[in-house]
Amino acid sequence: MKHERTKTIVDEIKYWKQNQLLPEEYCNFLLALYTQGENLEHKESAESSQTLTFYIFMAIHPILLSLSFLVIYFTEMGIIMQTVVLSSFVIGVWFHIRWLQYKKSDWLFVPLFNGALILLLMTVHLNQNMIGLEYSFYITLILNLVLWIFLGWFWKVKTLFYSGVIGFIFLIIYIVS
């Protein structure tokens, strides 16, 4: 009977920790108290499998960026198919961003920056094939850079924010000269 009570309490503390009803430190303390340190080995193996998954997802991002260039410049797909493929890349990156936000990871900037680059590549390519005007190209770049600055400010990702600001400076210098 005592073992069942302890298991129920431990499950409840894990639920609190997962749904962030209590701070993680409190939950860890309570788990260590009720499991008497028995659960530590399982936690370490779970963390190692999570880190492997994390590194696999992080390794996918440069591959997606490379595939984006490949799809646009080295295939003979139609513009609609290229747009569908690149949009699926952006949506996949968006899901990874949301997952990292849920996990409160410090590595949020990697998929966010990668998604922004793929989106920039896609919008510039669509602009060149659909409209083709120089002013629309500048407008597309400005809108992308504004999006970079906004997302960098909103999600507190300094890399993306400063990239947008530096991109704006270079774009202004290019337009003026």
Buried (B, 14 or more C-beta within 10 A) or exposed (E): EEEEEEEEBBEEBBEBBEEEEBEEEEBBEBBEEBBEEEBEEEEEEEEEEEEEEBEEBBEBBEEBBEBBEEBBEEEEEEEEEBBEBBEEBBEBBBEBBEBBEEEEBEEBBBBBBBBBBBBBBBBBBBBBEEEEEEEEBBEBBBEBBEBBBEBBEEBEBEBBBEBBBEBBEEBEEEEEE
